[in-house]
Amino acid sequence: MIEFVDVAVRVRLPQAGQTAVKTLLEDVNLQLSEHRIAVIGANGSGKSTLLRLINGLIEPDQGKVLVDGLDTLREGKQVRGQVGFIFTDALSQLLLSTPLDDVELSLRARVKDRTERREAARALLAERGLAEVAEQSVYDLSGGERQLVALTSILSLQPQVVVADEPTTLLDLKNKYLVRKAFNALEQQLIYATHDLDWAEKADRVIVVHRGRVVASGLPEQCIRHYLELMDS
C-alpha cells in the first residue's frame, strides 16, 4: 500500500532579488493499492513530481508518503529497495556501455560470484527477448530495447513496486506496443504516468493531476472523460 497524507511540494525561485514560492503539488491524499495505476495530466501538471515522491527522489515539503508503512523521508533507503523507478529516457539511467554490463551491475549486491552474476544477467536479458543485443552498445539499441534493458536492470533488484514516468513517450508505435506489453505483464504493482490514453484505459485505476492537484481518481473511463473535458475547456 502506498499512501499520500496531506502532501505538498513547493520550490523556491529567485525573482527580482526576492524568493518566490511555486507550488508543484498540494493537498494530495491517496491510498494506492491497485495492481496497475495510470497517472495522466498535461505537461507541467505535477505527474512526475507525484511519481518521484513514491521512492524519495523528491521529498514532500508538507505531509508524508508511506510505502508499506515506510516513510520516504525517514526510511528512504528501505523504500528505494522496494520501489524501482523507470525514467522517460532510458539512457539517463543506463550506467554502463552494454545491456549485459548494466544488468550485471544491478545484480552485484545479491550475486557475489562474477561468473554466476554474468550468467544471471544474460538469462534475465534473454527473458525479455534481449539476448541478441546483450553485448551491443546501448547507443546502438532502439528506444524500446533501451527501455526493456532499463526495466530488466530494475527488476533484477526485485522491487515490489515499479514506477514509470512516461516510458513510451519517446518511442515509435512498434516500440511503444513492445514496451507496453512488457509493463502490462509485470507481477509487481505498476504506477505509470502516460499521455497514451489507450494505455491508461487498460489500468485498474486512473489518477488525473491538473495544476498541481489530484482532481480525479477512480475508474479509467470516468477519469479519462474528466481529463478530456478539462483539456477542452
Secondary structure as GFF3:
##gff-version 3
##sequence-region A 1 233
A	DSSP	beta_strand	2	15	.	.	.	ID=ss1
A	DSSP	beta_strand	18	32	.	.	.	ID=ss2
A	DSSP	beta_strand	36	40	.	.	.	ID=ss3
A	DSSP	alpha_helix	47	54	.	.	.	ID=ss4
A	DSSP	beta_strand	62	67	.	.	.	ID=ss5
A	DSSP	beta_strand	70	71	.	.	.	ID=ss6
A	DSSP	alpha_helix	76	82	.	.	.	ID=ss7
A	DSSP	beta_strand	83	86	.	.	.	ID=ss8
A	DSSP	three_ten_helix	90	92	.	.	.	ID=ss9
A	DSSP	alpha_helix	99	107	.	.	.	ID=ss10
A	DSSP	alpha_helix	114	127	.	.	.	ID=ss11
A	DSSP	three_ten_helix	131	133	.	.	.	ID=ss12
A	DSSP	three_ten_helix	138	140	.	.	.	ID=ss13
A	DSSP	alpha_helix	143	155	.	.	.	ID=ss14
A	DSSP	beta_strand	161	165	.	.	.	ID=ss15
A	DSSP	alpha_helix	173	184	.	.	.	ID=ss16
A	DSSP	beta_strand	189	193	.	.	.	ID=ss17
A	DSSP	alpha_helix	197	201	.	.	.	ID=ss18
A	DSSP	beta_strand	205	210	.	.	.	ID=ss19
A	DSSP	beta_strand	213	218	.	.	.	ID=ss20
A	DSSP	alpha_helix	220	231	.	.	.	ID=ss21
###
